[in-house]
Amino acid sequence: MILHLTKLEPKRMTVPCLQNIGSCEYDVCEMIKNHQTEFCPMFPPHAQCGCPLKKAVYSLTDAPVAIPDFGEIFAKILQGGYEGNITFIDKSSGTEVGCIAITFQIEPSELL
């Protein structure tokens, strides 16, 4: 999957990919496998949590996610609202197979 993020305040800014966090490419199957507690609740009741992802409606609302500690200054910079999109690409064909629009907020309690 390819994640593109924009930080909304204090002014709109594209979030770069730093140390594999931010606007980067991710292996979504590996993420689901390694973080089932966070990802499995978004799967519909009839769908198995894992890959390959089946055609379905997935939903994740009010899901806290811990962010690695990058230091106090960086933590203050990270706080705020974000929007973005996730594009899912089939590895074998390079074809786009889906996309998701996202919005979220980073708050101090989320920073470890």
C-alpha positions in Angstrom: 0.0 0.0 0.0 1.1 3.6 -0.6 0.2 6.1 2.1 0.1 9.8 1.3 -0.4 12.1 4.3 -0.9 15.8 4.7 -0.6 17.6 8.1 -3.4 20.2 8.3 -2.1 22.7 10.8 -0.5 25.2 11.4 -0.5 25.1 7.6 -1.0 22.3 5.0 2.2 20.3 4.6 3.0 17.0 2.9 4.3 14.5 5.4 7.6 12.9 4.2 8.6 9.3 4.7 11.1 9.2 7.6 12.4 5.9 9.0 9.5 4.0 7.3 6.9 6.3 9.0 4.7 8.8 7.2 4.0 9.0 3.5 5.7 5.7 2.6 5.0 2.4 0.9 4.0 -0.4 3.4 3.4 -4.1 3.1 -0.2 -4.2 4.4 -0.2 -8.0 4.9 2.9 -7.8 7.1 1.3 -4.9 9.1 -1.9 -6.9 9.7 0.1 -10.0 10.7 2.3 -8.1 13.1 -0.5 -5.8 14.6 -3.6 -7.9 14.7 -4.9 -6.2 17.8 -5.1 -2.9 16.0 -6.2 -4.1 12.5 -8.5 -7.0 13.1 -11.4 -4.9 14.6 -11.8 -3.2 11.2 -12.6 -6.5 9.5 -16.3 -7.3 9.0 -17.5 -10.1 11.3 -17.7 -12.6 8.4 -14.2 -11.9 7.0 -11.0 -13.6 8.2 -8.4 -11.1 9.6 -5.5 -11.4 7.2 -4.5 -11.6 3.6 -5.4 -11.7 0.9 -7.9 -9.0 1.6 -11.4 -9.9 0.4 -13.9 -7.5 -1.2 -15.8 -6.1 1.8 -16.6 -3.0 3.8 -13.9 -2.3 6.4 -14.3 0.3 9.1 -12.0 1.6 11.8 -13.2 4.4 14.0 -11.7 5.9 17.2 -8.8 3.5 17.1 -5.8 4.7 19.3 -2.4 3.9 17.7 0.8 4.4 19.7 3.5 6.4 17.9 7.3 5.8 18.5 9.1 8.3 20.7 11.0 10.8 18.5 11.8 13.2 21.3 9.9 16.0 22.9 10.4 18.6 20.1 9.3 16.2 17.4 6.3 15.1 19.5 5.1 18.7 19.6 5.5 19.0 15.8 3.5 15.8 15.2 0.5 16.9 17.2 -2.5 18.0 15.1 -4.9 17.0 12.4 -4.1 14.9 9.3 -5.7 13.8 6.1 -4.5 11.4 3.5 -5.2 8.5 1.2 -4.1 4.9 1.1 -3.8 3.2 -2.3 -3.6 -0.6 -2.4 -1.5 -2.0 -5.2 -1.5 -5.7 -6.3 2.2 -6.7 -6.1 2.0 -9.2 -8.9 0.4 -6.9 -11.5 1.2 -3.4 -10.2 -2.5 -2.6 -10.6 -4.4 -0.4 -8.2 -7.0 -2.5 -6.5 -8.5 -0.1 -3.9 -8.2 3.2 -2.0 -9.2 4.7 1.3 -9.5 8.3 2.4 -8.5 8.9 6.0 -8.5 11.6 8.6 -7.0 11.5 12.1 -5.7 13.5 15.0 -2.4 13.0 16.8 -2.7 13.9 20.5 -0.2 13.9 23.3 -1.6 10.7 25.0 -0.8 8.8 21.8 2.9 9.6 21.9 4.9 7.1 23.8 
